[in-house]
């Protein structure tokens, strides 16, 4: 085992004894001790304040890479330890000081059984979050309702207050003051704990881009890439092979005369390929003002002359606006498509799920094919694997079967942030040597 993965390197001398005890038990794969120590909420996900080591990290890291000296019983104990920690609320995606989750450690060390346990935990967590999404916290009423209830129960009367009521109010006031002091002390203690706690490493460019901010941003087309004014890569030329193979999956044999809908024009890579198949209907939805300006510029292949070249009015059309609104219009107008592709920017998985759950059933022909750019969690293998499984389950819920096709990604120019294809791009949003291409059709 490398020195950086040794127990002395991972459990620091400054680690508080109660955390050190849990980490050591997990490292030793002492299931009985782990069970005994996990007696309060949060202990399963405690972290060494210096290294960020969690009990999950420790249990997995202690196995080291596979070797002839492996003890099958110890590996079984490791699996039981990981399972027990997850049962008690260990967090699958906590990162350490090397920006590795427990699953990342398992993958790096070549421990697939432990890696799969982490993936399964991630899938369970994401499915649970999906179920909770959209629910509102139940209200107990609010001040107005509380006042009304008070009036109904404690009939107001004119005149002086009774002596016992004055005493009661003074007592209540003292209790409120004490409670306020206790809360202030608790907050100060929590803040002190936060200061002492492990701080996950910050990754350059690791910022969520919200759709509304993106739509207001300035875009630049240059050197085979489209970037916003913060340097985020919206679309890049290295994706061309993925787009080509996506077209092959969506239009087997590339037969002419198909009805096509693409959501998200970007650099126009996939729409150029769609146009080459001579479709009977080709609709594109695009929301960003500067992309729309680019489309209408004199050198564009998809300007007014392209729209006029369709086999009938409206057959070739750029719809300007948000897909959430345009798709409702398309449904109302009765449009149906043989191939639909979805590739937006600045939106989370929930928007993709909403699209294939609420719109695909009405827009896709019964024999049609749906695909999307599968970049979910592509900056970390475990996240990519989890989103693959989660999206497959949600697609099945929506009545869709998905066939995944693995595509090799040439990482020669993508291997290092700020260099090669990533030069001038703030965030390296792709780090994997395999792309999992989804080809979706209706079940049955």
N, C-alpha and C positions, 0 to 999 in steps of 0.2 A: 504494500500500500504506500502511495506517495506520502511524503511528509506532510503535505498540505491537507491530506485526508486523515491524518492520525488523530487519535483521541486528544492528545496533548495540544494539538494545533486547533482543534475545534471546540474544546471546552476550556475557556480561558480561566486563568487564575483568579480573575476578578468576578467570575460568575457567582451570583448569590447561591448560598448552599442549597436552598430549596429547589432552585432550577437545576443546579449541578446534579442533585440527587436523581431527578427525573431523567435528565440526559444520560447519566451513567447507567441507569437501569435499562433505558431503551437501547443504548449502545451494547450492553451485555446480553440483550435479548432475554432478559429476565421477566417473563410475562407475569408471573405472580407478583413481583415487586412493582411492576408498572401498574397493574390493577390496583394495588394497595395505595400507590402514590397519587393516582388520579381521583382524588377525593373531593376536589372542588372545581367548579367551572373554570376553564381557561388553562388548566395545567397541561392538558394534552398539546397545547400550542404555545407553551412558554418558549422564550428564546434567550440564548446567551446574548447579553447586551453588547458584546464586542463582535462576535462572529455571526450572530443571527442563527446559530444552530438550533433547530427545533428537535423534539424527540423523534419526529418522522425522519428528518435528515440523519440523525444519529443512528437509528435502527437500520437504515438502508446503507449508510456510508460504512458502517462497521463490517459489512459483508465483503467489501473490497471487490476487485474484479474476479471473475471465475478463475480457478486454478485447480491443479490436481489435489491440493490439500483441502479442498472444500469438504465440509462436514454436512451431509444431507440433513442431519438432525438440527444443526445450527441454522441452516437455511429455512427449515420448517418453523423454527422458533422465531426467526426474523419475520416471516410472513404473519405469524400469529401476533407478534408485537405490533407490526404495522396495522393489522386489522383492529387490534384492541385500541390503538391510538386513534384511528379513524372513527371507531365506535364512540369514543369519548370526545369527539369534536376537533381532532387535529385538522389543521387547515392544509389542504392539498397544494395550494399555490403560494404559501409563504416563501419568500426568497431569503437566502443568506447573504453574507458579504461578498460572495462571488456571483450574485444575481442568479443563483440556481434554486429551483424548487426541489422538493424531495424527489419528484419524478425525473427532473433533469439529472440529478445525481444517479438515480437508478439506471437511466438510459446511458449516461456516460460510462458507468462501471460495467455495463453489459449484463444487467440483472432484469430480464424481461418480466419475470413473475412479479417482482416488486413494482416495476414500472406500471404493469397492468392494474395492480391494486390502486395506484395513484390515479390512473386514468378513470377507473370505475368510480372512484370517490369524486372526481371532478364532474363526471357525467351526472351522478346523483345530485350534486350541489347545483349544477346548472339547470337540471330538470325541475328541481324544487324552486329555484328562483323564477323559472318560467311560469310555474303554477301560481306563485305569489304575485307575479307582475299584474298590475291593474287593480288589485284589491286596495281599498282605502281603509285606513284605520278608523274603527268605530268611534264616534264622538259620544261623550257623556252629556253633551248638551250645550255647553257654553255659558257665558256669564248671564245673558238675558234669561235663559231658561232657568238657571240656578236661582236668580232673583225672584222669578215668578213662583218657583217651588217654595222659596223661603216665605214669600208673602202668603201663599196658600196654607202653609203649615203653621206659621207663627203670627197670626192675625195682628196687623199693626193697630195700635191704640194711641190716642192722644194723651198728653200729660206726662208726668215724670216717670222715669224708669224705676222699676222695683229694685230695692237694695240688693237682693240676691242676683239680679241680672247684671248690676254694676260690678259686683265681685266676680261673676262669671266672665264678664268681658275683660276685666283686668287680668284674670288668670289666663284667658285665651291669648291676650296680647303678649304676656310674658312667654308663653309657650311658642308663639310665633317668632319672637326675638331669638329664643334659644335655637329654634329650628333653623332660622336664617344663619346663625353663627355656625351651627353644625354643618350646614350645607356649604358654607364658605370654606371651612376647614377641609371638608371632603374634596372640594374642587382644587384647593391648593395641593393636597396630597396626590390627587390624580395627575395634576400638572407636573409635580415632581417625579412621579412614576414615568410619565411620558418622556421627560428629559433624560431619565436614566435608561429608558428602553432602547432596544436596537433600532437603528434607523436604516431602512433599506437603501441600498445604493441608488443614486439617481442616474438614469441613463439619458445621454444627450438626445434631444428630440423626442423623448418619450412623453408626448402630450396628446391627449384625445382631441380630435378635430370634430367639432359639432357642425351639423349640416347648415344651420343658420349662419354661422361664422364663415363657413366655406363659400356659401352663396354670395356673401358680401365681399369676399377676398378678391385681390387682383391676381390674375393668372398669367403665366409666361410659357409660351411654346418655344422650346429651344433644345438643340442637341439631342433629339430623340426622346424628349421628356416633356411632360406638362406638370408644372409646379405652381403652388399658390404663393402668396407674398410672404409666407412664413417658411418657405422652402420645403413644404411637404410635397412628396411625390403623389400627384393625382393619378397619373398614368405614365408608363414608360415603355420604350420600344422593346425592352427585353421580354415583354409579355407577348410579343407577336406570335411566337410559336404556340403559346397556350391558346391564343385567340384562333389560330388556324385549326388547331385540333378541336377546339370547341365548336367551330363551324362544321367540321367533319362529323362530330357527334350529334349536332342539332339537325343537320341536313345530310343524312346518309346518301352517298352517291351524288350529292349536290344537284339534284333534279331541278330544272327550271320551273317557274310558275308557283313557287311556294309563297305563303303569306307569313311575313316576318315582322316581329316587334322587338326592338332593342331599347332598353332603358339605360341611359347614360352614354352619351356620344364620346366624351373625352377627346382622344386624338383621332377618332374615326377609324381605328385599326380594324375592328370587327365589322363595322358597317361597310367599309370598302370591300371586305371579303364577301359579305352578304350580297352586295350589289353585283359582284361578279357572277353570282349564280343565276342572275336574271329572274328575280322574284316577280310575282304578279302584284304583290302588295309589300311595301317596305315602309314601316312607320318607326320613327325614332322619337323618344322623349328626352328632352334636355332642359335643365332648369337654370344653369349658370349663365348669366348675361354675357360674359366674355367668351364662353364657348359658343353661344348663339351668334355673337358678333363674328367669331372666327368662321363659323359655318356659312355665314352670309357674305363673307369677303370674296373679292373677285377670283381668287385662285382656288376656291373651295370646290370640291366635287359634289357637294350636297346643298348647293344654293338653290335659287329660284329656278334655274334651268333644269336642275335635276328633278325638282318637284313637277315641273311641266312635262318632263319626259315620260312620266308614268303611263301605263296602258289606259288609264281612265283618270278623271279628276279626283284628287285625294288619294290615289293609290300609293304615290311616293310623297311622304310628308314628314316634316320636322314639327313635332308638337312642343310648344314652348311653355314650360311651367313644371311644377312639381308632379312627379308620377302619381302621388296619392290622389291628386285632383284629376289629372288627365285620364287615368285608368277608369275612374268612375264615368267619365264622358265616353270612353271607348265602349264600356259595358252598355251604357244607355243607347249608344248608336248601333249596338249589335255586332261589333267587330270580333272576329275569331281568327286565331293564328295557328299556323303549322309549327312554327318555331318561335320561342320567346327566350331572350337573354337578358339577364339583370346584372348590372355592374355600376353601382352608384358609389359616391365618395362622401365620407363624413357621416355615415349612418351606421347604427349598430345592428347587431344580429336581429333584434326585435323587429326592425323594419323589413328585413328580408323575409322573416317568418310571416309577418303580416301579409306581404305580397303573395307568397305562394299559398297561404291559407285562405285569404279573402278574395284574391283576384285571379289566380291561375285557374280555378275551377270554371270561371265564366269566360275567360279570354282564350284558353288553350283548346284547340280542337281535340276531340276524343282520341285521335291517333297522333296528336302533336307531341312535341318534345320541348322540355323546359331545361334551361341551364343557367348557371350564375358563376361569376368569378369567385372562386373559392379561396379567398385570402384570409379567412377567419382565423385569427391566432397564429398567423404564419411566421411570426418572429420568435416562436418557441414551439418545438415539436409536440410537447405534451398538450399545449393549448390547441394546436391544430388537430391532434387526434381526438381530443374531447369534443371540439366543435363538429368534427366529422360525424361522430356517433350521435351527438345531440340533434344535429340537423337531419340526419337520417331518420331518427325517431319522429321528429316533428313533420317531416315530409310524409311519412307513413300515416300520421294522424290526419294529414290533409288529403289522403287518398292517392299519394304518389309513391311510386317505386323508384329507387335511385340505383344506377349502376355507376360505380366509381372506376375511373381509368387512371392509372398511375402514369405520370409523364415525367421524364427526367428533366431536371432544370440544370443548365450549365452554370455552375457557381463560380467559374473562373473570374468573371468581372463583377460578381455579386458578393464575394466572400468578405469584404472588409468595408466597414462604414466610412463614407467620405472619399472612397477611391473607386476607380472603374466606373461602373454604371451609377454608383451612388455619389459621384462627385457633384457638388452643388445641391444635394438632396439632404434635408435635415434628418430624416429618420429612415433607417434601413428596415423597411416593412416586410421584407422577405429574407429568410435565412435558411431555407430548407432545400435539399437537393431533389425532392419529389413534389410534384404538384398533383393533387387529387382532383381530377376533373369529374364533375357530376353530370350525368345524363338522366333526366327525370321523365318518366311517363306515368300515365294513370294506371293504378293497380287493376289487374284483371284484363 
